[in-house]
Amino acid sequence: MVLAELRRRLRTIFAVTETSDVARRYFSLQVFDGAMVGIGIIFGLHLSGPHTLGVVLQATLSIALAVFISGWTGALISERAEQAARIRRLELATLRELRNTLLGRVGSIAVLLVALVNGLTPVAAVLAVSFPYLATLHLGLERSLGLIGTVTVSTLLLLTAGAVVGRSTGIGVLRTSSQMIGAGLAAAVLVILLESFF
């Protein structure tokens, strides 16, 4: 009951502020970005290692924090400007002051929600991709098992991001998912090639 009401309110906020497509786009892009960053972290550490659990965890959390700050700040600044411009257009059309109305306040809430999506989504993706490798180190298992787990999770995340983009744009789930998985494989190969020079 409470979740249904919360979902209804969120849908209303996104509909009134016209930000549902923006939030969905940020989500899919940031899943992609987070998965790619996770691949880079784990492959880079694996190939330059062996490293202790503490080193891998510290690197992962540091990068996740930086990704959150980047995503949150970028979305907050850009979406705040977009909502301000939208309110100005509505004020010109209605010849009324709207900043301190319900419409203006809902716009501020939408900005925070979109910024949270843009900040937390890549963090969740980075942590999800890194988790199998971290778990392997914690349990003292063969590191290659963790690498396989990382590749599996990142592939699933890239498939998800591709499906969201494909469904929302009508381009096709298979096509967009294949493109994203191809980019993930290319990132892994480039990291391997880079490490081979050092």
C-alpha positions in Angstrom: 0.0 0.0 0.0 2.7 2.4 1.0 4.9 1.4 -2.0 2.0 1.8 -4.4 1.3 5.3 -3.1 5.0 6.2 -3.3 5.1 4.9 -6.9 2.0 6.9 -7.8 3.5 10.1 -6.4 6.8 9.6 -8.2 5.0 9.0 -11.4 3.0 12.2 -10.9 6.2 14.2 -10.1 7.9 12.9 -13.2 4.9 13.4 -15.4 4.2 17.0 -14.2 7.9 18.0 -14.6 8.4 16.0 -17.8 11.5 14.2 -16.4 10.5 10.5 -16.6 12.4 10.1 -19.9 15.3 12.0 -18.5 15.5 9.7 -15.5 15.2 6.6 -17.6 17.9 7.9 -20.0 20.2 8.7 -17.0 19.6 5.3 -15.5 20.5 3.3 -18.7 23.5 5.5 -19.4 24.8 5.3 -15.9 24.4 1.6 -15.7 26.5 1.4 -18.8 29.1 3.9 -17.4 29.2 2.1 -14.0 29.7 -1.3 -15.6 32.5 0.0 -17.8 34.2 1.7 -14.9 33.9 -1.6 -12.9 35.4 -3.6 -15.7 38.3 -1.1 -15.8 38.9 -1.3 -12.1 38.8 -5.1 -11.7 40.7 -5.9 -14.9 43.3 -3.3 -14.2 43.8 -4.5 -10.6 43.8 -8.2 -11.6 46.4 -7.7 -14.3 48.6 -5.5 -12.2 48.3 -7.7 -9.1 48.0 -9.7 -7.0 46.6 -7.1 -4.6 45.2 -7.6 -1.2 41.4 -7.4 -0.5 42.0 -4.1 1.3 43.7 -2.5 -1.7 41.0 -3.6 -4.1 38.2 -2.6 -1.8 39.8 0.8 -1.2 40.2 1.4 -4.9 36.7 0.3 -5.7 35.1 2.5 -3.0 37.2 5.5 -3.9 36.2 5.3 -7.5 32.6 4.7 -6.6 32.6 7.8 -4.4 34.1 9.9 -7.2 31.5 8.5 -9.7 28.7 9.4 -7.3 29.9 13.0 -6.8 30.3 13.4 -10.5 26.9 12.0 -11.4 25.1 13.8 -8.7 26.7 17.2 -9.3 26.4 17.0 -13.1 22.7 16.1 -13.0 21.9 18.6 -10.3 23.4 21.5 -12.2 22.0 20.6 -15.6 18.5 19.6 -14.4 18.2 22.6 -12.2 18.9 24.8 -15.2 16.4 22.8 -17.3 13.7 23.1 -14.7 14.3 26.8 -14.3 14.1 27.3 -18.0 10.9 25.3 -18.2 9.3 27.4 -15.4 10.3 30.6 -17.2 8.6 29.3 -20.4 5.4 28.5 -18.5 5.5 31.9 -16.8 5.8 33.6 -20.1 2.9 31.5 -21.5 0.6 32.1 -18.5 1.8 35.5 -17.4 2.0 34.3 -13.8 4.7 33.8 -11.2 5.2 30.1 -10.8 8.4 29.6 -8.9 6.8 29.5 -5.4 3.8 27.4 -6.5 3.3 23.7 -6.3 4.6 23.4 -9.8 7.9 25.1 -8.9 8.3 23.0 -5.7 7.6 19.7 -7.6 10.3 20.8 -10.1 12.8 21.0 -7.3 11.9 17.5 -6.1 12.2 16.2 -9.6 15.7 17.7 -9.9 16.8 15.9 -6.7 15.3 12.6 -7.8 17.0 12.8 -11.2 20.3 13.7 -9.6 20.0 10.7 -7.2 19.3 8.4 -10.2 22.4 9.8 -12.0 24.6 9.6 -8.9 23.5 6.2 -7.3 23.0 4.2 -10.5 26.7 4.1 -11.5 27.7 3.4 -7.9 25.4 0.4 -7.8 26.8 -0.8 -11.1 30.5 -0.4 -10.0 29.8 -2.2 -6.7 27.8 -5.0 -8.5 30.6 -5.6 -11.0 33.3 -5.5 -8.4 31.5 -7.7 -5.8 32.4 -11.2 -7.3 36.1 -10.3 -7.4 36.0 -8.9 -3.9 34.1 -11.9 -2.6 36.7 -14.2 -4.2 39.5 -12.4 -2.4 37.7 -12.4 0.9 37.1 -16.2 0.6 40.6 -16.9 -0.5 39.5 -18.5 -3.7 41.2 -18.4 -7.1 41.2 -14.8 -8.4 40.3 -16.0 -11.9 36.9 -17.1 -10.5 36.3 -13.5 -9.4 37.2 -12.2 -12.8 34.7 -14.6 -14.4 32.0 -13.4 -11.9 32.9 -9.8 -12.8 32.5 -10.5 -16.5 29.2 -12.2 -15.9 27.7 -9.4 -13.8 29.0 -6.7 -16.2 27.4 -8.6 -19.2 24.1 -8.8 -17.4 24.2 -5.1 -16.5 25.1 -4.1 -20.1 22.2 -6.3 -21.3 19.9 -4.5 -18.9 21.1 -1.1 -20.0 20.7 -2.0 -23.7 17.2 -3.4 -23.1 16.1 -0.1 -21.4 17.5 2.0 -24.2 16.2 -0.3 -26.9 12.7 -0.5 -25.4 12.4 3.3 -24.7 13.7 4.4 -28.2 12.1 1.6 -30.2 15.5 0.8 -31.9 15.4 -2.8 -30.7 16.6 -4.5 -27.5 18.9 -7.0 -29.3 20.7 -4.3 -31.3 21.3 -1.9 -28.4 22.2 -4.7 -26.0 24.7 -6.1 -28.5 26.3 -2.7 -28.9 26.7 -2.2 -25.2 28.2 -5.7 -24.7 30.6 -5.0 -27.6 31.7 -1.8 -25.9 32.3 -3.7 -22.6 34.4 -6.4 -24.4 36.3 -3.6 -26.1 37.1 -2.0 -22.8 38.3 -5.3 -21.3 40.6 -5.9 -24.4 42.0 -2.3 -24.2 42.8 -2.7 -20.5 44.6 -6.0 -21.2 46.5 -4.4 -24.0 47.4 -1.4 -21.9 48.6 -3.6 -19.1 50.8 -5.6 -21.5 52.9 -2.5 -22.2 53.9 -2.1 -18.5 
